[in-house]
Amino acid sequence: MTTRGGVIAARLVWMLRALGHRAALLDGGISAWTGPLETTPVKPTPATFTPSPWPEARLAQLEDITAEAARNIVDARNADRFDGSLQLPTDPQAGHIPGAVNVPCRGNLAPDGRLRPIAEVRRAFAKVGIEDATTVISYCGSGITACHNLLALEHAGLGQGRLYAGGWSEYGAEPRRRAELG
């Protein structure tokens, strides 16, 4: 699995933004940074931490996924995991949440690891029915790469979606829950 383009770092950025902090991804990831990297150890400065609750409006729960009215559920995993032709040892079963559509998060990136132009990102989401003012629930295996899709949605002006952090790991862990293949 490649981490080009900040796909994994997107989780931290999404979490910080959801909690009201300013955060951003470096377009192209660390390999796009042309300046010097800090190599001198920095002594941490003590700080005061004030915890705040997770904003429930930004998170989706299993009940939201399985509700009859659930629509616009986007799976950020690669197509072979989505369609069930590849089942990793970490996947409890093959396939995806019934009714979900697939927008692999790495498809948000151009070959150089930078984000694709906004028009291309919008087209990729429009192809599966995600357009302006569509409320999206994004998931992946465990809630990490789904955040890259959420940031791509925001970047493309398609709004803020919700994260189903339990992802396929939670949903697929119950064999009685139906998995869709193809």
C-alpha positions in Angstrom: 0.0 0.0 0.0 1.4 3.4 -0.9 1.0 6.4 1.2 1.6 8.9 -1.6 -0.4 12.0 -1.6 -1.1 12.1 2.1 -3.8 9.3 1.9 -3.0 8.1 5.5 -2.3 11.6 6.9 -5.7 12.6 5.7 -7.2 10.9 8.8 -5.4 13.2 11.2 -6.3 16.3 9.1 -9.9 15.3 9.0 -10.0 14.6 12.8 -8.4 18.0 13.5 -10.8 19.8 11.2 -13.8 18.0 12.7 -12.8 19.2 16.1 -12.5 22.8 14.8 -8.7 23.0 14.4 -7.1 24.4 11.3 -5.3 21.6 9.4 -4.3 20.9 5.8 -2.6 18.2 3.7 0.5 19.0 1.8 -0.6 18.5 -1.9 1.6 15.6 -3.0 2.6 14.5 0.5 6.0 14.8 2.1 7.7 14.0 -1.2 6.3 17.3 -2.6 8.1 19.4 0.0 11.0 21.2 -1.5 12.3 22.9 1.6 14.7 21.5 4.2 13.3 19.1 6.8 14.0 19.8 10.5 16.7 17.5 11.8 17.5 19.1 15.1 15.6 17.7 18.0 13.0 20.1 19.4 12.3 20.3 23.1 8.5 20.1 23.6 6.8 23.1 25.2 4.2 22.2 27.9 0.7 23.0 26.8 -2.8 22.9 28.2 -5.1 20.4 26.6 -8.8 20.9 26.8 -10.7 17.8 25.4 -13.8 18.4 23.4 -16.5 15.8 22.4 -16.6 14.4 18.9 -19.1 16.3 16.7 -21.7 13.6 16.2 -22.9 15.3 13.0 -19.6 14.4 11.4 -19.7 10.8 12.3 -21.9 7.9 11.1 -22.7 4.9 13.2 -23.6 1.4 12.2 -27.3 2.2 12.6 -26.9 5.0 10.0 -25.3 2.5 7.5 -27.9 -0.2 7.9 -30.9 2.2 8.0 -33.3 1.6 5.1 -33.0 5.3 4.2 -29.2 5.2 4.0 -28.0 6.5 0.7 -24.8 7.9 -0.8 -22.5 5.5 1.1 -19.0 5.8 -0.5 -16.4 3.0 -0.1 -12.9 4.4 -0.4 -11.2 1.0 -0.7 -9.6 -0.2 -4.0 -12.1 -1.7 -6.5 -10.9 -5.3 -6.0 -11.7 -5.2 -2.3 -15.0 -3.4 -3.0 -16.2 -5.9 -5.5 -14.9 -8.9 -3.4 -12.4 -10.2 -5.9 -9.7 -9.6 -3.3 -10.1 -10.4 0.4 -7.3 -9.3 2.6 -6.6 -11.1 5.8 -7.9 -8.0 7.6 -11.2 -8.2 5.8 -13.8 -10.1 7.8 -15.5 -11.1 4.6 -15.3 -10.2 0.9 -17.4 -7.4 -0.7 -19.0 -4.2 0.5 -21.9 -2.6 2.3 -25.1 -3.2 0.2 -25.9 -0.1 -1.8 -22.5 1.5 -1.4 -20.7 3.0 -4.4 -16.9 2.8 -4.9 -14.7 5.9 -5.2 -11.2 4.5 -4.4 -9.4 7.3 -2.5 -6.2 6.8 -4.5 -8.1 7.8 -7.6 -8.2 11.4 -6.1 -4.5 11.5 -6.9 -2.7 12.2 -10.2 0.3 10.0 -11.0 2.7 12.5 -9.3 0.8 12.0 -6.0 -0.9 15.4 -6.1 -4.6 15.9 -6.1 -6.3 15.7 -9.4 -7.9 19.0 -10.7 -11.2 19.8 -9.0 -13.1 19.1 -12.2 -11.7 15.6 -12.3 -12.5 14.9 -8.7 -16.1 16.2 -9.1 -16.5 14.0 -12.2 -15.3 10.9 -10.3 -17.9 11.5 -7.6 -20.6 12.5 -10.1 -20.1 9.2 -11.9 -21.5 7.5 -8.8 -24.3 10.0 -8.1 -22.4 12.3 -5.7 -23.0 15.9 -6.7 -23.6 19.3 -4.9 -25.6 19.1 -1.7 -25.4 15.3 -1.5 -24.9 14.1 2.0 -22.1 11.4 1.9 -21.1 8.8 4.4 -17.5 7.6 3.6 -16.0 4.4 4.8 -13.1 2.1 4.1 -11.6 -0.8 6.0 -11.1 1.0 9.3 -11.8 4.7 8.8 -8.4 5.9 7.6 -8.5 6.2 3.8 -12.2 7.2 3.9 -11.0 10.5 5.3 -9.1 11.2 2.1 -12.4 11.0 0.2 -14.0 13.4 2.7 -11.2 15.9 2.2 -11.4 15.5 -1.6 -15.2 16.2 -1.4 -14.5 19.4 0.6 -11.7 20.4 -1.8 -14.0 19.9 -4.8 -16.8 22.0 -3.2 -19.1 19.1 -2.6 -19.5 19.7 1.1 -18.6 17.9 4.3 -19.4 14.3 4.5 -19.7 12.0 7.5 -17.1 9.3 8.5 -18.2 5.8 9.3 -15.1 5.0 11.3 -16.1 1.4 12.0 -15.8 0.7 8.3 -15.8 -2.6 6.6 -14.0 -4.1 9.7 -17.0 -3.4 11.9 -19.8 -4.0 9.3 -18.3 -7.2 7.8 -17.4 -8.7 11.2 -21.0 -9.9 11.6 -21.5 -12.8 9.2 -25.3 -12.3 9.3 -24.9 -8.8 7.8 -25.3 -9.1 4.0 -22.2 -8.3 1.9 -22.7 -7.3 -1.6 -20.3 -8.5 -4.3 -19.5 -7.0 -7.7 
